[in-house]
Amino acid sequence: MSKIKKLKVELNRDGSLESVHFINVYKHNQNEYDYFFPRSAVKPFQLIPLLHEAQNQNISFTSKEIAIFSSSHSGQEIHTELIKLIAKKFDLNLERLVCGKQRPFHELTADNLLKNNKEFTKLHHNCSGKHLAMLLFSKILNEDEKIYHTFESKTQSTVEEFFKFIFNDKNIGFGTDGCGLPAIHLRTDSFLKAVNKIKTTKYFKNWSDMFNSYQTYPLLIGGENRTDTNIILNSSNPTLAKSGAEGVLFITNNDESYLFKCLDGSKRGVDLAATKYLHELGIVNEKPYQYLSNLYSLNTQNTKAVTITVT
């Protein structure tokens, strides 16, 4: 069994060190672990209880719908319009989403909204797809939809019970996520081993549907030039990739699974380290890292101002 791999990202400006990030890399077969908050990287697992209960009630979802449910999207029109369609299909009140309004991650979309004097809405929130899914889950469970987000709700209790089962840990903890839903806290090895475990359970079809949705609609998972989307698009084999806040990135091909955690919570740090390391392993091509390297090293005159190294 392998140990936790340590990566370091350094940014040097004209030969002088300016910034450094330290990243831990965890693999599914390691004998070492840390506790962490996966944040949005848990979404592929978090939505399985909804898919399973819907299956039991003969309610079907398209791959598009499953993808947006588990997304942390950029708030582009392809995301917000799909959420509207799903809400109409299942007669859901979008005003009940508790995720709040947010500036879209996609800068061009945000700029266009401002130019046209349009407001940022709840639909632009990167977690609005998950909140829509939880609102729908509460409806399927015949629960008061106004409390779908609370720790005490049947909706979140069902998710918690699934987490305890699939992560094989009755002592998992919870905090509150940035979007208002419960945020699980658990061991890195428990998280990664869940991929192989779920393949032997009654949830395998639901997991397969989730995995396939990432392959079919990667632009719904994140969006244009988002790192998880770019990893999926440029992988040598079918791969599920999901980013999480505070420097988390999870990827799996259903046989091998990796988790990256930047210790200072930096998205820049984890994205650079993960894409470079995955390219060295032959899991993805050079495009995701090259895009990020240019993004963080070129100045506004398109001149290289920073040298980036990943070791």
Secondary structure by P-SEA (a helix, b strand, c coil): cccbbbbbbbbbccccccbbbbbbbbcccccbbbbbccccccccccaaaaaaaaaaacccccaaaaaaaaccccccaaaaaaaaaaaaaaccccccccccccccccaaaaaaaaaaccccccccccaaaaaaaaaaaaaaaccccccccccccaaaaaaaaaaaaccccccccccccccccbbbbbcaaaaaaaaaaaaaccaaaaaaaaaaaaaaccccccccccaaaaaaaccccbbbbbbbccbbbbbbcccbbbbbbcccccaaaaaaaaaaaaaaaccccaaaaaaaaaaacccccccccbbbbcc
